[in-house]
Amino acid sequence: MCGRYATTTNPGRLAVELDAIDETGSENDSRGGGFENYNVAPTNRVLTVVERHEHDHPDDDPTLRIRRMRWGLIPVWTKAAEPGVPVKGKPLFNARADKATTTASFRDAVKYRRCLVPMDGWYEWLTEPDPIGGAKGKAVKHPYFMANADGSLLYMAGLWSVWRDRSVRDSEPLLSCTILTTDAVGDLTRIHDRMPLPMPREHWDAWLDPDHPAPAELLETPSADAVSGIVARPVSPLVNSVKNNGPELLAEAPGAGGGEKAGQISLL
């Protein structure tokens, strides 16, 4: 399960670092606050990395592109509620990696529309005893933030879709995406039994290839070594509300449970 995450990535800078084309223009995120979003939630517009051919030159080599998409995949066959607007349904913001190839909403995207979702880290909630003298036996959900210990970006495997209202001529395309999840590994299982599926850089070419299906092994649960650089730390309960959005959400909350001295839990 990955229902909240944080990203402070400047799309222009990311495009330079990845030698990609920035197709976000001057578009801000859905909250209108620029590119930083410390409390990304489903239906927000988020950064993705795709590899596509130039529309007018399909025979040229594909290039990396930075795009914004709605977080919550809208299958191409979704009906329109009104002209140009898809019917609202359960937001498909996560897809199980082990079932995506056979699930109707995702199986077409698994073949030819795969992406990366860059993030600083993601949040999960752990139910623990109340450390502030609450009623005996009372349990409280404490938020944790999982991120690379060195502060580097995480790139999670995702799928994307292009929805159009077929009844409207020249309908504007609506891009949407979902984040693949897999079984948690190592000590991360103490926080949650699921986690986003990280995609190592050495597999990007195969994962993003728009012309060929991805090798099946890229959808498998990673080894514990693959997430050895990730640590978890308890953070401010401000993240519990999507109305809160700022760097204070990542403030360490060392009293929120059984972390190590520095408030971090090594995932391995």
Summary of the structure (lengths in Angstrom):
residues: 268
radius of gyration: 19.1
end to end distance: 19.5
largest distance: 67.3
contacts: 808
relative contact order: 0.18
helix: 17%
strand: 36%
